[in-house]
Amino acid sequence: MSKLRLLVDSTAADKAWMAEVVAHFGAREAGLARFQDRANGEPGSRLRELYDHYVLTRDAYLSVEHKDVS
């Protein structure tokens, strides 16, 4: 898979997850919730499903990014 495709997938997953975070916490609290681990969701929740997908796609992109730098 191309680096660009991985970036596009990671960005889309991030946007989907954050849209759910905003729906759950409200726009005012969403940014803080993201960085305080409150936005990760409970196991089995839609929020956790989106978070896990984001982490998977982010890590895939970063693994390629770091290989290119080394």
N, CA, C and O atoms as CSV, one atom per row, in Angstrom:
chain,resi,resn,atom,element,x,y,z
A,1,MET,N,N,0.849,-1.176,0.000
A,1,MET,CA,C,0.000,0.000,0.000
A,1,MET,C,C,0.894,1.238,0.000
A,1,MET,O,O,1.922,1.267,0.676
A,2,SER,N,N,0.504,2.245,-0.751
A,2,SER,CA,C,1.323,3.448,-0.856
A,2,SER,C,C,1.249,4.287,0.419
A,2,SER,O,O,0.284,4.226,1.181
A,3,LYS,N,N,2.293,5.059,0.615
A,3,LYS,CA,C,2.352,5.957,1.765
A,3,LYS,C,C,1.200,6.961,1.730
A,3,LYS,O,O,0.615,7.282,2.764
A,4,LEU,N,N,0.882,7.454,0.531
A,4,LEU,CA,C,-0.225,8.397,0.384
A,4,LEU,C,C,-1.543,7.750,0.784
A,4,LEU,O,O,-2.338,8.367,1.493
A,5,ARG,N,N,-1.787,6.536,0.352
A,5,ARG,CA,C,-3.024,5.834,0.695
A,5,ARG,C,C,-3.120,5.641,2.206
A,5,ARG,O,O,-4.198,5.793,2.783
A,6,LEU,N,N,-2.001,5.306,2.851
A,6,LEU,CA,C,-1.989,5.144,4.302
A,6,LEU,C,C,-2.303,6.458,5.008
A,6,LEU,O,O,-3.013,6.475,6.013
A,7,LEU,N,N,-1.774,7.553,4.482
A,7,LEU,CA,C,-2.061,8.869,5.062
A,7,LEU,C,C,-3.533,9.220,4.900
A,7,LEU,O,O,-4.160,9.709,5.840
A,8,VAL,N,N,-4.084,8.978,3.731
A,8,VAL,CA,C,-5.500,9.260,3.472
A,8,VAL,C,C,-6.381,8.432,4.409
A,8,VAL,O,O,-7.340,8.948,4.983
A,9,ASP,N,N,-6.055,7.163,4.559
A,9,ASP,CA,C,-6.833,6.287,5.445
A,9,ASP,C,C,-6.742,6.738,6.894
A,9,ASP,O,O,-7.743,6.748,7.610
A,10,SER,N,N,-5.542,7.111,7.327
A,10,SER,CA,C,-5.352,7.565,8.703
A,10,SER,C,C,-6.111,8.863,8.965
A,10,SER,O,O,-6.734,9.025,10.014
A,11,THR,N,N,-6.055,9.774,8.018
A,11,THR,CA,C,-6.761,11.053,8.157
A,11,THR,C,C,-8.273,10.839,8.212
A,11,THR,O,O,-8.961,11.468,9.015
A,12,ALA,N,N,-8.783,9.965,7.371
A,12,ALA,CA,C,-10.226,9.676,7.374
A,12,ALA,C,C,-10.645,9.031,8.688
A,12,ALA,O,O,-11.699,9.360,9.232
A,13,ALA,N,N,-9.833,8.120,9.197
A,13,ALA,CA,C,-10.148,7.460,10.472
A,13,ALA,C,C,-10.128,8.468,11.613
A,13,ALA,O,O,-10.976,8.413,12.503
A,14,ASP,N,N,-9.174,9.381,11.595
A,14,ASP,CA,C,-9.085,10.418,12.612
A,14,ASP,C,C,-10.326,11.306,12.581
A,14,ASP,O,O,-10.900,11.620,13.624
A,15,LYS,N,N,-10.733,11.707,11.384
A,15,LYS,CA,C,-11.919,12.563,11.255
A,15,LYS,C,C,-13.186,11.855,11.728
A,15,LYS,O,O,-14.024,12.464,12.392
A,16,ALA,N,N,-13.330,10.588,11.396
A,16,ALA,CA,C,-14.511,9.827,11.828
A,16,ALA,C,C,-14.532,9.684,13.347
A,16,ALA,O,O,-15.573,9.855,13.981
A,17,TRP,N,N,-13.380,9.370,13.921
A,17,TRP,CA,C,-13.284,9.228,15.376
A,17,TRP,C,C,-13.601,10.556,16.058
A,17,TRP,O,O,-14.372,10.588,17.018
A,18,MET,N,N,-13.011,11.656,15.572
A,18,MET,CA,C,-13.241,12.940,16.212
A,18,MET,C,C,-14.671,13.442,16.039
A,18,MET,O,O,-15.183,14.149,16.907
A,19,ALA,N,N,-15.316,13.093,14.950
A,19,ALA,CA,C,-16.733,13.445,14.795
A,19,ALA,C,C,-17.548,12.756,15.879
A,19,ALA,O,O,-18.471,13.352,16.435
A,20,GLU,N,N,-17.218,11.516,16.179
A,20,GLU,CA,C,-17.920,10.791,17.249
A,20,GLU,C,C,-17.575,11.371,18.615
A,20,GLU,O,O,-18.432,11.434,19.496
A,21,VAL,N,N,-16.330,11.794,18.797
A,21,VAL,CA,C,-15.919,12.423,20.064
A,21,VAL,C,C,-16.714,13.709,20.271
A,21,VAL,O,O,-17.201,13.963,21.372
A,22,VAL,N,N,-16.850,14.514,19.234
A,22,VAL,CA,C,-17.637,15.751,19.336
A,22,VAL,C,C,-19.088,15.426,19.651
A,22,VAL,O,O,-19.703,16.098,20.480
A,23,ALA,N,N,-19.644,14.413,19.009
A,23,ALA,CA,C,-21.032,14.020,19.274
A,23,ALA,C,C,-21.208,13.565,20.720
A,23,ALA,O,O,-22.249,13.798,21.334
A,24,HIS,N,N,-20.193,12.923,21.244
A,24,HIS,CA,C,-20.277,12.371,22.607
A,24,HIS,C,C,-19.994,13.425,23.687
A,24,HIS,O,O,-20.693,13.485,24.698
A,25,PHE,N,N,-18.971,14.251,23.467
A,25,PHE,CA,C,-18.525,15.201,24.495
A,25,PHE,C,C,-18.919,16.641,24.225
A,25,PHE,O,O,-18.854,17.478,25.125
A,26,GLY,N,N,-19.328,16.942,22.994
A,26,GLY,CA,C,-19.593,18.320,22.610
A,26,GLY,C,C,-18.325,18.960,22.072
A,26,GLY,O,O,-17.214,18.554,22.414
A,27,ALA,N,N,-18.502,19.955,21.235
A,27,ALA,CA,C,-17.368,20.592,20.565
A,27,ALA,C,C,-16.385,21.208,21.559
A,27,ALA,O,O,-15.173,21.172,21.346
A,28,ARG,N,N,-16.902,21.758,22.618
A,28,ARG,CA,C,-16.048,22.437,23.599
A,28,ARG,C,C,-15.102,21.486,24.315
A,28,ARG,O,O,-13.953,21.847,24.572
A,29,GLU,N,N,-15.551,20.286,24.643
A,29,GLU,CA,C,-14.754,19.327,25.409
A,29,GLU,C,C,-14.004,18.316,24.554
A,29,GLU,O,O,-13.137,17.605,25.062
A,30,ALA,N,N,-14.321,18.239,23.267
A,30,ALA,CA,C,-13.764,17.179,22.413
A,30,ALA,C,C,-12.239,17.200,22.364
A,30,ALA,O,O,-11.610,16.150,22.492
A,31,GLY,N,N,-11.644,18.349,22.184
A,31,GLY,CA,C,-10.185,18.433,22.097
A,31,GLY,C,C,-9.495,17.976,23.362
A,31,GLY,O,O,-8.503,17.249,23.305
A,32,LEU,N,N,-10.012,18.396,24.503
A,32,LEU,CA,C,-9.436,17.957,25.774
A,32,LEU,C,C,-9.641,16.467,25.981
A,32,LEU,O,O,-8.731,15.768,26.429
A,33,ALA,N,N,-10.826,15.980,25.660
A,33,ALA,CA,C,-11.124,14.556,25.841
A,33,ALA,C,C,-10.161,13.701,25.035
A,33,ALA,O,O,-9.723,12.647,25.497
A,34,ARG,N,N,-9.830,14.153,23.827
A,34,ARG,CA,C,-8.916,13.397,22.960
A,34,ARG,C,C,-7.570,13.176,23.639
A,34,ARG,O,O,-7.020,12.077,23.578
A,35,PHE,N,N,-7.047,14.184,24.270
A,35,PHE,CA,C,-5.711,14.102,24.831
A,35,PHE,C,C,-5.690,13.691,26.305
A,35,PHE,O,O,-4.620,13.599,26.907
A,36,GLN,N,N,-6.849,13.449,26.877
A,36,GLN,CA,C,-6.928,12.961,28.252
A,36,GLN,C,C,-7.424,11.522,28.309
A,36,GLN,O,O,-7.828,11.045,29.369
A,37,ASP,N,N,-7.397,10.840,27.193
A,37,ASP,CA,C,-7.817,9.436,27.072
A,37,ASP,C,C,-9.289,9.194,27.390
A,37,ASP,O,O,-9.714,8.043,27.487
A,38,ARG,N,N,-10.065,10.246,27.553
A,38,ARG,CA,C,-11.505,10.066,27.762
A,38,ARG,C,C,-12.206,9.739,26.456
A,38,ARG,O,O,-13.304,9.183,26.462
A,39,ALA,N,N,-11.578,10.081,25.328
A,39,ALA,CA,C,-12.193,9.899,24.022
A,39,ALA,C,C,-11.955,8.507,23.440
A,39,ALA,O,O,-12.375,8.223,22.318
A,40,ASN,N,N,-11.293,7.655,24.186
A,40,ASN,CA,C,-10.999,6.309,23.686
A,40,ASN,C,C,-12.204,5.381,23.736
A,40,ASN,O,O,-12.246,4.385,23.014
A,41,GLY,N,N,-13.165,5.690,24.562
A,41,GLY,CA,C,-14.386,4.895,24.643
A,41,GLY,C,C,-14.227,3.623,25.452
A,41,GLY,O,O,-13.116,3.160,25.713
A,42,GLU,N,N,-15.347,3.078,25.835
A,42,GLU,CA,C,-15.383,1.820,26.580
A,42,GLU,C,C,-15.315,0.645,25.614
A,42,GLU,O,O,-15.782,0.752,24.480
A,43,PRO,N,N,-14.738,-0.476,26.046
A,43,PRO,CA,C,-14.703,-1.656,25.170
A,43,PRO,C,C,-16.101,-2.001,24.654
A,43,PRO,O,O,-17.066,-2.047,25.417
A,44,GLY,N,N,-16.188,-2.238,23.359
A,44,GLY,CA,C,-17.463,-2.583,22.736
A,44,GLY,C,C,-18.281,-1.393,22.257
A,44,GLY,O,O,-19.296,-1.570,21.584
A,45,SER,N,N,-17.851,-0.187,22.597
A,45,SER,CA,C,-18.597,1.006,22.180
A,45,SER,C,C,-18.181,1.434,20.780
A,45,SER,O,O,-17.111,1.063,20.298
A,46,ARG,N,N,-19.034,2.212,20.137
A,46,ARG,CA,C,-18.722,2.765,18.823
A,46,ARG,C,C,-17.501,3.681,18.904
A,46,ARG,O,O,-16.666,3.698,18.001
A,47,LEU,N,N,-17.409,4.433,19.983
A,47,LEU,CA,C,-16.267,5.312,20.186
A,47,LEU,C,C,-14.972,4.510,20.221
A,47,LEU,O,O,-13.986,4.910,19.602
A,48,ARG,N,N,-14.957,3.387,20.931
A,48,ARG,CA,C,-13.752,2.544,21.000
A,48,ARG,C,C,-13.445,1.928,19.638
A,48,ARG,O,O,-12.283,1.833,19.246
A,49,GLU,N,N,-14.474,1.516,18.926
A,49,GLU,CA,C,-14.278,0.943,17.593
A,49,GLU,C,C,-13.590,1.959,16.668
A,49,GLU,O,O,-12.643,1.620,15.958
A,50,LEU,N,N,-14.074,3.195,16.685
A,50,LEU,CA,C,-13.478,4.235,15.848
A,50,LEU,C,C,-12.066,4.589,16.311
A,50,LEU,O,O,-11.179,4.814,15.488
A,51,TYR,N,N,-11.863,4.638,17.605
A,51,TYR,CA,C,-10.533,4.921,18.151
A,51,TYR,C,C,-9.543,3.826,17.753
A,51,TYR,O,O,-8.437,4.121,17.301
A,52,ASP,N,N,-9.936,2.578,17.918
A,52,ASP,CA,C,-9.052,1.462,17.562
A,52,ASP,C,C,-8.700,1.485,16.081
A,52,ASP,O,O,-7.562,1.201,15.706
A,53,HIS,N,N,-9.675,1.821,15.239
A,53,HIS,CA,C,-9.411,1.907,13.801
A,53,HIS,C,C,-8.444,3.056,13.502
A,53,HIS,O,O,-7.541,2.913,12.677
A,54,TYR,N,N,-8.634,4.181,14.165
A,54,TYR,CA,C,-7.720,5.306,13.996
A,54,TYR,C,C,-6.293,4.911,14.381
A,54,TYR,O,O,-5.352,5.182,13.634
A,55,VAL,N,N,-6.128,4.276,15.535
A,55,VAL,CA,C,-4.792,3.873,15.995
A,55,VAL,C,C,-4.152,2.906,15.001
A,55,VAL,O,O,-2.964,3.022,14.698
A,56,LEU,N,N,-4.921,1.971,14.504
A,56,LEU,CA,C,-4.413,1.004,13.528
A,56,LEU,C,C,-3.915,1.708,12.260
A,56,LEU,O,O,-2.822,1.418,11.773
A,57,THR,N,N,-4.714,2.622,11.736
A,57,THR,CA,C,-4.328,3.309,10.504
A,57,THR,C,C,-3.187,4.297,10.743
A,57,THR,O,O,-2.312,4.451,9.892
A,58,ARG,N,N,-3.194,4.957,11.882
A,58,ARG,CA,C,-2.107,5.886,12.225
A,58,ARG,C,C,-0.783,5.137,12.340
A,58,ARG,O,O,0.235,5.575,11.805
A,59,ASP,N,N,-0.804,4.011,13.037
A,59,ASP,CA,C,0.416,3.235,13.226
A,59,ASP,C,C,0.932,2.665,11.913
A,59,ASP,O,O,2.142,2.583,11.703
A,60,ALA,N,N,0.032,2.276,11.039
A,60,ALA,CA,C,0.446,1.779,9.720
A,60,ALA,C,C,1.156,2.883,8.948
A,60,ALA,O,O,2.202,2.645,8.344
A,61,TYR,N,N,0.602,4.073,8.962
A,61,TYR,CA,C,1.231,5.203,8.277
A,61,TYR,C,C,2.580,5.544,8.901
A,61,TYR,O,O,3.565,5.738,8.189
A,62,LEU,N,N,2.625,5.616,10.211
A,62,LEU,CA,C,3.874,5.980,10.880
A,62,LEU,C,C,4.977,4.948,10.671
A,62,LEU,O,O,6.156,5.296,10.616
A,63,SER,N,N,4.596,3.690,10.557
A,63,SER,CA,C,5.621,2.651,10.341
A,63,SER,C,C,6.299,2.843,8.991
A,63,SER,O,O,7.503,2.617,8.871
A,64,VAL,N,N,5.563,3.249,7.994
A,64,VAL,CA,C,6.135,3.516,6.663
A,64,VAL,C,C,6.930,4.813,6.695
A,64,VAL,O,O,8.004,4.903,6.100
A,65,GLU,N,N,6.409,5.806,7.381
A,65,GLU,CA,C,7.066,7.109,7.465
A,65,GLU,C,C,8.455,6.964,8.093
A,65,GLU,O,O,9.422,7.544,7.600
A,66,HIS,N,N,8.552,6.204,9.162
A,66,HIS,CA,C,9.838,6.043,9.859
A,66,HIS,C,C,10.825,5.213,9.044
A,66,HIS,O,O,12.033,5.428,9.139
A,67,LYS,N,N,10.340,4.286,8.259
A,67,LYS,CA,C,11.232,3.498,7.415
A,67,LYS,C,C,11.877,4.371,6.348
A,67,LYS,O,O,13.032,4.161,5.977
A,68,ASP,N,N,11.124,5.354,5.856
A,68,ASP,CA,C,11.642,6.246,4.825
A,68,ASP,C,C,12.710,7.192,5.385
A,68,ASP,O,O,13.635,7.580,4.672
A,69,VAL,N,N,12.577,7.555,6.652
A,69,VAL,CA,C,13.490,8.509,7.273
A,69,VAL,C,C,14.816,7.852,7.614
A,69,VAL,O,O,15.867,8.484,7.513
A,70,SER,N,N,14.774,6.600,8.015
A,70,SER,CA,C,15.990,5.905,8.476
A,70,SER,C,C,17.001,5.700,7.384
A,70,SER,O,O,18.066,5.132,7.628
